[in-house]
Amino acid sequence: MADVHITPEGLEAVQKELDELISHKRPSIVAKIKAARELGDLSENFEYHAAKNEQGMMEARINELEAIIKNHVIIEARTEKGIVGMGSTVRFAEDGADEEKYRIVGPAEADPKAGRVSYESALGKALIGHRVGDEVDINTPGGRYSVTIKGIE
């Protein structure tokens, strides 16, 4: 797996989720499987198959989180003030629209609804390297638009 760029807060959230899955969810699913096995014939045992399916999805997520932790590279706050970079929080507005604010993070912790976009996204790529007052063109699959950077934190 390649390097996974992540903020310190993102890494902490990944570790917290992994701990929750391993210490609480895994034992719970094991108990569900054991209880379902005790019901008898496994070929038509819905509870058993549902629990096994849940276990498979959880184990895949555990593997994903472990890979993120193993291959993480911390995104440090930019040392060059006033220039958008990985880890920056950027306030910007499209002409006539309300101001928006996003933090530029690694793909592993991107969640636009929570105000975090990946540096690999069209928005993230376009904003990096710009300053307050710059007008930036964003090229997305849905079209092209321009925003003006209002602030960088």
DSSP file (Angstrom, degrees, kcal/mol; ACC not computed):
  #  RESIDUE AA STRUCTURE BP1 BP2  ACC     N-H-->O    O-->H-N    N-H-->O    O-->H-N    TCO  KAPPA ALPHA  PHI   PSI    X-CA   Y-CA   Z-CA
    1    1 A M              0   0    0      0, 0.0     3,-0.1     0, 0.0     2,-0.0   0.000 360.0 360.0 360.0 140.4    0.0    0.0    0.0
    2    2 A A        -     0   0    0      1,-0.2    69,-0.1     0, 0.0     0, 0.0  -0.203 360.0 -65.1 -74.8 170.5    1.3    3.5   -0.8
    3    3 A D        -     0   0    0      1,-0.1     2,-0.6    69,-0.1    69,-0.2  -0.265  46.0-144.9 -55.3 141.3    1.7    6.3    1.7
    4    4 A V  E     -a   72   0A   0     67,-2.6    69,-2.6    64,-0.2     2,-0.4  -0.940   9.9-148.0-113.7 108.2   -1.5    7.4    3.3
    5    5 A H  E     +a   73   0A   0     -2,-0.6   103,-0.5    67,-0.2     2,-0.3  -0.627  31.7 158.0 -79.3 129.7   -1.5   11.2    4.0
    6    6 A I  E     -a   74   0A   0     67,-2.2    69,-2.7    -2,-0.4    -2,-0.0  -0.996  39.7-115.1-152.8 147.5   -3.5   12.0    7.0
    7    7 A T     >  -     0   0    0     -2,-0.3     4,-2.5    67,-0.2     5,-0.2  -0.399  37.0-108.4 -77.6 162.2   -3.8   14.8    9.6
    8    8 A P  H  > S+     0   0    0      0, 0.0     4,-2.1     0, 0.0     5,-0.1   0.895 122.9  50.3 -57.3 -38.6   -2.9   14.1   13.3
    9    9 A E  H  > S+     0   0    0      2,-0.2     4,-2.1     1,-0.2     5,-0.1   0.893 109.4  50.7 -66.9 -38.9   -6.7   14.4   14.1
   10   10 A G  H  > S+     0   0    0      2,-0.2     4,-2.2     1,-0.2    -1,-0.2   0.901 109.6  50.0 -64.4 -41.5   -7.5   12.0   11.3
   11   11 A L  H  X S+     0   0    0     -4,-2.5     4,-2.5     1,-0.2    -1,-0.2   0.900 109.6  51.6 -63.6 -41.0   -5.0    9.4   12.5
   12   12 A E  H  X S+     0   0    0     -4,-2.1     4,-2.3    -5,-0.2    -2,-0.2   0.903 109.8  49.5 -61.7 -41.5   -6.4    9.7   16.0
   13   13 A A  H  X S+     0   0    0     -4,-2.1     4,-2.5     2,-0.2    -2,-0.2   0.891 110.6  50.3 -65.2 -39.6   -9.9    9.0   14.6
   14   14 A V  H  X S+     0   0    0     -4,-2.2     4,-2.5     2,-0.2    -2,-0.2   0.927 111.6  47.7 -63.7 -45.0   -8.7    6.0   12.7
   15   15 A Q  H  X S+     0   0    0     -4,-2.5     4,-2.5     1,-0.2    -2,-0.2   0.890 111.7  50.7 -63.2 -39.1   -7.0    4.6   15.8
   16   16 A K  H  X S+     0   0    0     -4,-2.3     4,-2.2     2,-0.2    -2,-0.2   0.922 111.3  47.5 -64.7 -44.4  -10.1    5.2   17.9
   17   17 A E  H  X S+     0   0    0     -4,-2.5     4,-2.5     2,-0.2    -2,-0.2   0.914 112.0  50.4 -63.1 -42.7  -12.3    3.4   15.3
   18   18 A L  H  X S+     0   0    0     -4,-2.5     4,-2.6     1,-0.2     5,-0.2   0.920 110.2  49.5 -61.6 -44.6   -9.9    0.5   15.1
   19   19 A D  H  X S+     0   0    0     -4,-2.5     4,-2.9     1,-0.2     5,-0.3   0.911 111.1  50.2 -60.0 -42.6   -9.8    0.2   18.9
   20   20 A E  H  X>S+     0   0    0     -4,-2.2     4,-2.1     1,-0.2     5,-1.8   0.921 112.4  46.8 -61.9 -45.3  -13.7    0.2   19.0
   21   21 A L  I  <>S+     0   0    0     -4,-2.5     5,-2.9     3,-0.2    -2,-0.2   0.927 118.3  40.8 -63.9 -44.8  -13.9   -2.5   16.3
   22   22 A I  I  <5S+     0   0    0     -4,-2.6    -2,-0.2    -5,-0.2    -1,-0.2   0.915 123.1  35.8 -72.5 -43.4  -11.3   -4.8   18.0
   23   23 A S  I  <5S+     0   0    0     -4,-2.9    -3,-0.2    -5,-0.2    -2,-0.2   0.763 135.0  12.1 -87.2 -24.0  -12.3   -4.4   21.6
   24   24 A H  I  X5S+     0   0    0     -4,-2.1     4,-1.5    -5,-0.3    -3,-0.2   0.775 125.6  42.0-118.4 -51.5  -16.1   -4.1   21.3
   25   25 A K  I  ><S+     0   0    0     -5,-1.8     4,-2.5     2,-0.2     5,-0.2   0.910 110.4  54.9 -71.7 -42.3  -17.5   -5.0   17.9
   26   26 A R  H  ><S+     0   0    0     -5,-2.9     4,-2.3    -6,-0.3     5,-0.2   0.945 110.5  44.9 -59.1 -50.3  -15.4   -8.1   17.2
   27   27 A P  H  > S+     0   0    0      0, 0.0     4,-2.1     0, 0.0    -1,-0.2   0.873 112.0  54.3 -61.7 -34.6  -16.3   -9.9   20.5
   28   28 A S  H  X S+     0   0    0     -4,-1.5     4,-2.0     2,-0.2    -2,-0.2   0.918 110.0  45.4 -64.1 -44.0  -20.0   -8.9   19.9
   29   29 A I  H  X S+     0   0    0     -4,-2.5     4,-2.6     2,-0.2     5,-0.2   0.895 110.1  54.2 -68.1 -39.0  -20.0  -10.5   16.4
   30   30 A V  H  X S+     0   0    0     -4,-2.3     4,-2.3    -5,-0.2    -1,-0.2   0.908 109.1  49.4 -59.4 -41.0  -18.2  -13.6   17.7
   31   31 A A  H  X S+     0   0    0     -4,-2.1     4,-2.5     2,-0.2    -1,-0.2   0.893 109.5  51.6 -65.4 -39.8  -21.0  -14.0   20.3
   32   32 A K  H  X S+     0   0    0     -4,-2.0     4,-2.4     2,-0.2    -2,-0.2   0.919 110.8  48.1 -61.7 -43.8  -23.7  -13.6   17.7
   33   33 A I  H  X S+     0   0    0     -4,-2.6     4,-2.3     2,-0.2    -2,-0.2   0.919 111.8  49.6 -63.7 -43.6  -22.1  -16.3   15.5
   34   34 A K  H  X S+     0   0    0     -4,-2.3     4,-1.5     1,-0.2    -2,-0.2   0.927 112.3  47.5 -61.0 -45.4  -21.8  -18.6   18.5
   35   35 A A  H  < S+     0   0    0     -4,-2.5     4,-0.4     1,-0.2    -1,-0.2   0.891 112.2  49.7 -64.0 -39.8  -25.5  -18.1   19.5
   36   36 A A  H >< S+     0   0    0     -4,-2.4     3,-1.2     1,-0.2    12,-0.2   0.872 106.5  55.8 -67.8 -36.6  -26.6  -18.6   15.9
   37   37 A R  H >< S+     0   0    0     -4,-2.3     3,-1.6     1,-0.3    -1,-0.2   0.861 100.4  59.9 -62.1 -34.9  -24.6  -21.9   15.7
   38   38 A E  T 3< S+     0   0    0     -4,-1.5    -1,-0.3     1,-0.3    -2,-0.2   0.634  88.5  73.8 -70.9 -12.5  -26.4  -23.2   18.7
   39   39 A L  T <  S-     0   0    0     -3,-1.2     2,-0.4    -4,-0.4    -1,-0.3   0.587 102.8-128.9 -77.2  -9.2  -29.7  -22.8   16.8
   40   40 A G  S <  S+     0   0    0     -3,-1.6    -1,-0.2    -4,-0.2     5,-0.1  -0.849  73.8  57.4 110.3-136.5  -28.8  -25.9   14.7
   41   41 A D        -     0   0    0     -2,-0.4     3,-0.5     1,-0.2    -3,-0.0  -0.091  54.1-166.3 -46.1 114.2  -28.8  -26.4   11.0
   42   42 A L  S >  S+     0   0    0      1,-0.2     3,-1.1     2,-0.2    -1,-0.2   0.693  75.3  76.0 -79.5 -19.0  -26.4  -23.7    9.5
   43   43 A S  T 3  S+     0   0    0      1,-0.3    -1,-0.2     5,-0.0    -2,-0.1   0.824 112.4  22.8 -65.7 -29.4  -27.6  -24.2    5.9
   44   44 A E  T 3  S+     0   0    0     -3,-0.5     2,-1.0     5,-0.0    -1,-0.3   0.019  90.6 122.7-123.3  27.5  -30.8  -22.3    6.5
   45   45 A N    <>  -     0   0    0     -3,-1.1     4,-2.1     1,-0.2     5,-0.2  -0.776  36.9-175.1 -96.8  98.3  -29.8  -20.2    9.5
   46   46 A F  H  > S+     0   0    0     -2,-1.0     4,-2.8     1,-0.2     5,-0.3   0.903  82.7  54.3 -59.8 -44.5  -30.3  -16.6    8.6
   47   47 A E  H  > S+     0   0    0      1,-0.2     4,-2.2     2,-0.2    -1,-0.2   0.891 109.1  48.9 -59.0 -40.8  -28.9  -15.3   11.9
   48   48 A Y  H  > S+     0   0    0    -12,-0.2     4,-2.4     2,-0.2    -1,-0.2   0.944 113.5  44.9 -64.4 -48.6  -25.7  -17.2   11.3
   49   49 A H  H  X S+     0   0    0     -4,-2.1     4,-2.1     1,-0.2    -2,-0.2   0.873 113.5  50.5 -66.3 -37.1  -25.2  -16.0    7.7
   50   50 A A  H  X S+     0   0    0     -4,-2.8     4,-2.5     2,-0.2    -1,-0.2   0.915 112.1  47.2 -65.4 -42.9  -26.0  -12.4    8.7
   51   51 A A  H  X S+     0   0    0     -4,-2.2     4,-2.4    -5,-0.3    -2,-0.2   0.893 111.9  50.0 -66.6 -39.9  -23.5  -12.5   11.5
   52   52 A K  H  X S+     0   0    0     -4,-2.4     4,-2.2     2,-0.2    -1,-0.2   0.894 111.3  49.5 -65.0 -39.3  -20.8  -14.1    9.3
   53   53 A N  H  X S+     0   0    0     -4,-2.1     4,-2.2     2,-0.2    -2,-0.2   0.929 111.5  48.4 -63.9 -45.6  -21.5  -11.4    6.6
   54   54 A E  H  X S+     0   0    0     -4,-2.5     4,-2.3     1,-0.2    -2,-0.2   0.891 110.4  52.3 -60.9 -40.1  -21.2   -8.7    9.3
   55   55 A Q  H  X S+     0   0    0     -4,-2.4     4,-2.7     2,-0.2    -1,-0.2   0.913 108.0  51.2 -62.8 -43.1  -17.9  -10.3   10.5
   56   56 A G  H  X S+     0   0    0     -4,-2.2     4,-1.9     1,-0.2    -2,-0.2   0.913 111.7  46.2 -61.9 -43.8  -16.5  -10.3    7.0
   57   57 A M  H  X S+     0   0    0     -4,-2.2     4,-1.9     2,-0.2    -1,-0.2   0.899 113.6  49.2 -66.2 -39.8  -17.2   -6.6    6.5
   58   58 A M  H  X S+     0   0    0     -4,-2.3     4,-2.5     2,-0.2    -2,-0.2   0.916 110.0  50.2 -66.3 -42.7  -15.9   -5.7    9.9
   59   59 A E  H  X S+     0   0    0     -4,-2.7     4,-2.3     1,-0.2    -1,-0.2   0.868 109.0  52.7 -64.7 -35.5  -12.6   -7.6    9.3
   60   60 A A  H  X S+     0   0    0     -4,-1.9     4,-2.2    -5,-0.2    -1,-0.2   0.912 110.5  47.9 -64.0 -41.7  -12.2   -5.9    6.0
   61   61 A R  H  X S+     0   0    0     -4,-1.9     4,-2.7     2,-0.2    -2,-0.2   0.896 109.6  52.5 -66.6 -39.8  -12.6   -2.5    7.7
   62   62 A I  H  X S+     0   0    0     -4,-2.5     4,-2.6     2,-0.2    -2,-0.2   0.931 109.9  49.0 -59.8 -45.5  -10.1   -3.5   10.4
   63   63 A N  H  X S+     0   0    0     -4,-2.3     4,-2.0     1,-0.2    -2,-0.2   0.900 111.4  49.8 -60.8 -41.2   -7.6   -4.5    7.7
   64   64 A E  H  X S+     0   0    0     -4,-2.2     4,-2.1     2,-0.2    -2,-0.2   0.928 112.4  46.5 -63.2 -46.0   -8.1   -1.1    6.0
   65   65 A L  H  X S+     0   0    0     -4,-2.7     4,-2.4     1,-0.2    -2,-0.2   0.897 111.2  51.8 -64.7 -40.5   -7.6    0.8    9.2
   66   66 A E  H  X S+     0   0    0     -4,-2.6     4,-2.5     1,-0.2    -1,-0.2   0.882 109.4  50.7 -63.3 -37.8   -4.5   -1.2   10.1
   67   67 A A  H  X S+     0   0    0     -4,-2.0     4,-2.3     2,-0.2    -2,-0.2   0.889 109.0  51.3 -67.0 -39.1   -3.1   -0.4    6.6
   68   68 A I  H  < S+     0   0    0     -4,-2.1     4,-0.4     2,-0.2   -64,-0.2   0.940 113.0  45.2 -61.4 -46.6   -3.8    3.3    7.1
   69   69 A I  H >< S+     0   0    0     -4,-2.4     3,-0.7     1,-0.2    -2,-0.2   0.912 114.6  48.3 -64.1 -43.0   -2.0    3.3   10.4
   70   70 A K  H 3< S+     0   0    0     -4,-2.5    -1,-0.2     1,-0.2    -2,-0.2   0.868 122.0  33.3 -65.4 -37.6    0.9    1.3    9.1
   71   71 A N  T 3< S+     0   0    0     -4,-2.3   -67,-2.6    -5,-0.2    -1,-0.2   0.184  88.0 136.9-107.1  15.9    1.4    3.5    6.0
   72   72 A H  E <   -a    4   0A   0     -3,-0.7     2,-0.4    -4,-0.4   -67,-0.2  -0.306  33.3-168.3 -71.7 147.7    0.5    6.9    7.4
   73   73 A V  E     -a    5   0A   0    -69,-2.6   -67,-2.2   -66,-0.0     2,-0.2  -0.986  28.3-123.8-129.2 120.5    2.4   10.1    6.7
   74   74 A I  E     -a    6   0A   0     -2,-0.4     2,-0.8   -69,-0.2   -67,-0.2  -0.436  13.5-135.6 -69.8 131.7    1.3   13.0    8.9
   75   75 A I        -     0   0    0    -69,-2.7     2,-0.2    -2,-0.2    -1,-0.1  -0.799  25.9-155.2 -84.7 112.7    0.1   16.1    7.1
   76   76 A E        -     0   0    0     -2,-0.8     3,-0.1   -69,-0.1     2,-0.0  -0.567  26.0 -94.4 -86.6 153.0    1.8   18.9    8.9
   77   77 A A        -     0   0    0     -2,-0.2    10,-0.1     1,-0.1    -1,-0.1  -0.384  55.4 -90.5 -62.7 144.6    0.4   22.4    9.0
   78   78 A R        -     0   0    0      8,-0.2    -1,-0.1     1,-0.2     4,-0.1  -0.296  28.4-158.6 -59.9 136.5    1.9   24.6    6.3
   79   79 A T  S    S+     0   0    0      1,-0.1     2,-1.0    -3,-0.1    -1,-0.2   0.748  77.8  79.3 -85.9 -25.9    5.0   26.5    7.3
   80   80 A E  S >  S-     0   0    0      3,-0.1     3,-1.1     2,-0.0    -1,-0.1  -0.735  84.2-139.2 -86.6 105.7    4.6   29.0    4.6
   81   81 A K  T 3  S+     0   0    0     -2,-1.0     3,-0.1     1,-0.2    -2,-0.1  -0.290  77.8  22.8 -66.2 144.7    1.9   31.4    5.8
   82   82 A G  T 3  S+     0   0    0      1,-0.2    50,-0.5    70,-0.1     2,-0.4   0.503  97.2 102.7  83.4   3.9   -0.7   32.7    3.5
   83   83 A I  S <  S-     0   0    0     -3,-1.1    48,-0.2    48,-0.1     2,-0.2  -0.981  73.5-118.8-123.2 132.0   -0.5   29.9    0.9
   84   84 A V        +     0   0    0     46,-2.8    45,-3.1    -2,-0.4     2,-0.3  -0.461  48.9 148.1 -68.5 132.6   -3.0   27.0    0.7
   85   85 A G    >   -     0   0    0     43,-0.2     3,-2.3    -2,-0.2    19,-0.3  -0.879  55.4 -51.5-149.2-178.7   -1.4   23.6    1.3
   86   86 A M  T 3  S+     0   0    0      1,-0.3    19,-0.2    -2,-0.3    -8,-0.2  -0.417 127.6  25.1 -60.8 133.3   -2.3   20.2    2.7
   87   87 A G  T 3  S+     0   0    0     17,-3.1    -1,-0.3     1,-0.3    18,-0.1   0.219  94.0 128.3  94.2 -13.7   -3.7   20.7    6.1
   88   88 A S    <   -     0   0    0     -3,-2.3    16,-2.9    15,-0.1     2,-0.5  -0.427  54.4-139.9 -73.2 148.7   -4.9   24.2    5.4
   89   89 A T  E     -B  103   0B   0     14,-0.3    64,-3.3    -2,-0.1     2,-0.4  -0.964  25.6-162.2-105.7 125.6   -8.5   25.3    6.1
   90   90 A V  E     -BC 102 152B   0     12,-3.4    12,-2.2    -2,-0.5     2,-0.5  -0.917  14.1-159.4-118.5 130.9   -9.6   27.5    3.2
   91   91 A R  E     +BC 101 151B   0     60,-3.0    59,-3.1    -2,-0.4    60,-1.8  -0.923  29.2 154.4-104.2 132.1  -12.6   29.9    3.1
   92   92 A F  E     -BC 100 149B   0      8,-2.4     8,-3.4    -2,-0.5     2,-0.4  -0.958  26.0-151.5-150.9 165.5  -13.8   30.8   -0.4
   93   93 A A  E     - C   0 148B   0     55,-1.8    55,-2.7    -2,-0.3     2,-0.3  -1.000  13.0-136.4-144.9 143.1  -16.8   32.0   -2.3
   94   94 A E  E >   - C   0 147B   0      4,-0.5     3,-2.7    -2,-0.4    53,-0.2  -0.677  58.0 -72.8 -87.4 151.1  -18.2   31.6   -5.8
   95   95 A D  T 3  S-     0   0    0     51,-0.5    -1,-0.1     1,-0.3     3,-0.1  -0.197 119.2  -1.3 -48.5 124.7  -19.6   34.8   -7.3
   96   96 A G  T 3  S+     0   0    0      1,-0.2    -1,-0.3    -3,-0.1     2,-0.2   0.458 111.4 111.2  75.5   0.9  -22.9   35.6   -5.6
   97   97 A A  S <  S-     0   0    0     -3,-2.7    -1,-0.2     1,-0.1     3,-0.1  -0.639  74.9 -92.6-106.0 163.4  -22.8   32.5   -3.4
   98   98 A D        -     0   0    0     -2,-0.2    -4,-0.5     1,-0.1     2,-0.1  -0.340  51.9 -92.6 -67.9 154.3  -22.3   32.1    0.4
   99   99 A E        -     0   0    0     -6,-0.1     2,-0.3    -8,-0.1    -6,-0.2  -0.433  42.0-158.8 -68.5 141.4  -18.8   31.5    1.7
  100  100 A E  E     -B   92   0B   0     -8,-3.4    -8,-2.4    -2,-0.1     2,-0.4  -0.844   3.0-155.3-118.7 159.3  -17.7   27.9    2.1
  101  101 A K  E     +B   91   0B   0     -2,-0.3     2,-0.3   -10,-0.2   -10,-0.2  -0.985  16.4 167.6-141.0 126.1  -14.9   26.5    4.3
  102  102 A Y  E     -B   90   0B   0    -12,-2.2   -12,-3.4    -2,-0.4     2,-0.4  -0.987  27.3-137.4-137.3 146.7  -13.0   23.2    3.8
  103  103 A R  E     -Bd  89 116B   0     12,-2.8    14,-2.5    -2,-0.3     2,-0.7  -0.868  25.0-129.5 -98.3 137.3   -9.9   21.7    5.2
  104  104 A I  E     + d   0 117B   0    -16,-2.9   -17,-3.1    -2,-0.4    14,-0.2  -0.796  44.5 155.6 -92.3 117.9   -7.5   20.0    2.7
  105  105 A V  E     - d   0 118B   0     12,-2.8    14,-2.0    -2,-0.7    15,-0.3  -0.637  44.7 -75.5-130.0-178.6   -6.7   16.5    4.0
  106  106 A G    >>  -     0   0    0     12,-0.2     3,-1.4    -2,-0.2     4,-0.5  -0.420  48.2-104.7 -79.2 162.0   -5.6   13.1    2.7
  107  107 A P  G >4 S+     0   0    0      0, 0.0     3,-0.7     0, 0.0    11,-0.1   0.785 114.4  67.3 -58.6 -29.5   -8.1   10.8    0.9
  108  108 A A  G 34 S+     0   0    0   -103,-0.5  -102,-0.1     1,-0.2   -40,-0.0   0.771 112.6  29.7 -65.9 -25.2   -8.4    8.5    3.9
  109  109 A E  G <4 S+     0   0    0     -3,-1.4    -1,-0.2  -104,-0.3     2,-0.1   0.305  85.8 132.2-118.1   9.7  -10.2   11.2    5.9
  110  110 A A    <<  +     0   0    0     -3,-0.7     7,-0.2    -4,-0.5    -6,-0.1  -0.404  16.7 157.0 -64.4 134.9  -11.9   13.2    3.2
  111  111 A D  B > > -E  116   0B   0      5,-2.1     3,-1.8    -2,-0.1     5,-1.8  -0.600  21.9-168.2-159.0  88.3  -15.6   13.9    4.0
  112  112 A P  G > 5S+     0   0    0      0, 0.0     3,-1.7     0, 0.0     5,-0.1   0.831  88.4  58.9 -53.6 -36.3  -17.0   16.9    2.2
  113  113 A K  G 3 5S+     0   0    0      1,-0.3    -2,-0.0     2,-0.1     0, 0.0   0.795 108.3  46.7 -63.9 -25.9  -20.1   17.0    4.3
  114  114 A A  G < 5S-     0   0    0     -3,-1.8    -1,-0.3     2,-0.2     3,-0.1   0.299 127.2 -99.7 -97.2   7.7  -17.9   17.4    7.4
  115  115 A G  T < 5S+     0   0    0     -3,-1.7   -12,-2.8    -4,-0.3     2,-0.4   0.745  85.6 119.2  84.7  23.9  -15.8   20.1    5.7
  116  116 A R  E   < -dE 103 111B   0     -5,-1.8    -5,-2.1   -14,-0.2     2,-0.4  -0.982  36.0-179.0-127.1 122.7  -12.9   18.0    4.6
  117  117 A V  E     -d  104   0B   0    -14,-2.5   -12,-2.8    -2,-0.4     2,-0.1  -0.916  29.4-110.7-119.6 148.4  -11.8   17.5    1.0
  118  118 A S  E >   -d  105   0B   0     -2,-0.4     3,-1.3   -14,-0.2     6,-0.5  -0.426  16.0-130.0 -73.6 145.9   -8.9   15.5   -0.3
  119  119 A Y  T 3  S+     0   0    0    -14,-2.0    -1,-0.1     1,-0.2   -13,-0.1   0.648 111.9  60.1 -66.9 -13.7   -5.9   17.1   -1.8
  120  120 A E  T 3  S+     0   0    0    -15,-0.3    -1,-0.2     4,-0.1   -14,-0.1   0.594  86.9  96.5 -87.6 -12.6   -6.5   14.7   -4.7
  121  121 A S  S <> S-     0   0    0     -3,-1.3     4,-3.0     1,-0.1     5,-0.3  -0.277  90.4-108.9 -73.8 163.3  -10.0   16.1   -5.4
  122  122 A A  H  > S+     0   0    0      1,-0.2     4,-2.0     2,-0.2    17,-0.2   0.914 121.0  46.2 -57.4 -44.0  -10.6   18.7   -8.1
  123  123 A L  H  > S+     0   0    0      2,-0.2     4,-2.2     1,-0.2    -1,-0.2   0.944 114.0  47.1 -65.2 -49.1  -11.2   21.4   -5.4
  124  124 A G  H  > S+     0   0    0     -6,-0.5     4,-1.8     1,-0.2    -2,-0.2   0.931 113.3  48.0 -59.5 -48.0   -8.2   20.4   -3.4
  125  125 A K  H  < S+     0   0    0     -4,-3.0    -1,-0.2    -7,-0.2    -2,-0.2   0.905 113.0  49.1 -58.7 -43.0   -5.8   20.3   -6.3
  126  126 A A  H  < S+     0   0    0     -4,-2.0    -1,-0.2    -5,-0.3    -2,-0.2   0.877 112.1  46.8 -67.8 -38.2   -7.1   23.7   -7.6
  127  127 A L  H >< S+     0   0    0     -4,-2.2     3,-2.0    -5,-0.1   -43,-0.3   0.826  85.9 102.9 -76.2 -32.1   -6.7   25.5   -4.3
  128  128 A I  T 3< S+     0   0    0     -4,-1.8   -43,-0.2     1,-0.3     3,-0.1  -0.258  86.9  18.8 -59.2 132.7   -3.2   24.3   -3.3
  129  129 A G  T 3  S+     0   0    0    -45,-3.1    -1,-0.3     1,-0.3     2,-0.1   0.344  99.4 115.8  92.6  -5.1   -0.6   26.9   -3.9
  130  130 A H    <   -     0   0    0     -3,-2.0   -46,-2.8   -46,-0.1    -1,-0.3  -0.489  51.0-141.0 -96.9 168.0   -2.9   29.9   -4.0
  131  131 A R    >   -     0   0    0    -48,-0.2     3,-2.0    -2,-0.1    18,-0.3  -0.708  37.6 -70.1-120.7 169.0   -3.3   32.9   -1.7
  132  132 A V  T 3  S+     0   0    0    -50,-0.5    18,-0.2     1,-0.2     3,-0.1  -0.385 121.6  26.1 -58.4 134.7   -6.1   35.0   -0.2
  133  133 A G  T 3  S+     0   0    0     16,-3.1    -1,-0.2     1,-0.3     2,-0.1   0.148  89.8 131.3  94.8 -18.2   -7.7   37.1   -2.9
  134  134 A D    <   -     0   0    0     -3,-2.0    15,-2.4    14,-0.1     2,-0.6  -0.417  54.3-137.1 -68.0 141.0   -6.7   34.7   -5.7
  135  135 A E  E     -F  148   0B   0     13,-0.2     2,-0.4    -2,-0.1    13,-0.2  -0.897  25.8-163.1 -96.2 126.9   -9.5   33.7   -8.1
  136  136 A V  E     -F  147   0B   0     11,-3.2    11,-2.3    -2,-0.6     2,-0.5  -0.934  13.7-139.9-120.2 130.8   -9.2   29.9   -8.7
  137  137 A D  E     -F  146   0B   0     -2,-0.4     2,-0.5     9,-0.2     9,-0.2  -0.763  15.9-158.8 -87.8 130.2  -10.7   27.9  -11.5
  138  138 A I  E     -F  145   0B   0      7,-3.7     7,-2.1    -2,-0.5     2,-0.7  -0.949   0.9-160.7-111.3 121.2  -12.1   24.5  -10.4
  139  139 A N  E     +F  144   0B   0     -2,-0.5     5,-0.2   -17,-0.2   -13,-0.1  -0.902  20.5 167.1-104.3 113.7  -12.5   21.9  -13.2
  140  140 A T  E >   -F  143   0B   0      3,-3.0     3,-1.8    -2,-0.7    -2,-0.0  -0.783  51.6-106.5-119.3 164.3  -14.9   19.1  -12.2
  141  141 A P  T 3  S+     0   0    0      0, 0.0     3,-0.1     0, 0.0    -1,-0.1   0.806 122.4  54.7 -57.8 -27.3  -16.5   16.3  -14.2
  142  142 A G  T 3  S-     0   0    0      1,-0.3     2,-0.3     0, 0.0    -3,-0.0   0.479 125.8 -76.7 -86.5  -2.3  -19.8   18.3  -13.8
  143  143 A G  E <   - F   0 140B   0     -3,-1.8    -3,-3.0     2,-0.0     2,-0.4  -0.863  52.9 -65.4 137.5-172.3  -18.3   21.5  -15.2
  144  144 A R  E     + F   0 139B   0     -2,-0.3     2,-0.3    -5,-0.2    -5,-0.2  -0.918  44.1 164.4-120.3 141.2  -16.0   24.4  -14.5
  145  145 A Y  E     - F   0 138B   0     -7,-2.1    -7,-3.7    -2,-0.4     2,-0.4  -0.966  25.6-128.6-148.6 164.9  -16.4   27.2  -11.9
  146  146 A S  E     - F   0 137B   0     -2,-0.3   -51,-0.5    -9,-0.2     2,-0.3  -0.907  18.7-174.3-119.0 145.4  -14.4   29.9  -10.2
  147  147 A V  E     -CF  94 136B   0    -11,-2.3   -11,-3.2    -2,-0.4     2,-0.5  -0.931  19.2-134.6-131.0 157.6  -14.0   30.8   -6.6
  148  148 A T  E     -CF  93 135B   0    -55,-2.7   -55,-1.8    -2,-0.3     2,-0.4  -0.966  24.5-124.8-113.4 127.9  -12.2   33.6   -4.7
  149  149 A I  E     +C   92   0B   0    -15,-2.4   -16,-3.1    -2,-0.5   -57,-0.3  -0.579  29.6 176.6 -74.6 124.4  -10.1   32.7   -1.7
  150  150 A K  E     -     0   0B   0    -59,-3.1     2,-0.3    -2,-0.4   -58,-0.2   0.702  61.1  -7.1-100.7 -27.5  -11.3   34.7    1.3
  151  151 A G  E     -C   91   0B   0    -60,-1.8   -60,-3.0   -20,-0.1     2,-0.4  -0.980  49.4-148.6-168.5 155.1   -9.1   33.3    4.1
  152  152 A I  E      C   90   0B   0     -2,-0.3   -62,-0.2   -62,-0.2   -70,-0.1  -0.997 360.0 360.0-132.8 127.9   -6.6   30.6    5.0
  153  153 A E              0   0    0    -64,-3.3   -63,-0.1    -2,-0.4    -1,-0.1   0.361 360.0 360.0-116.3 360.0   -6.3   29.1    8.5
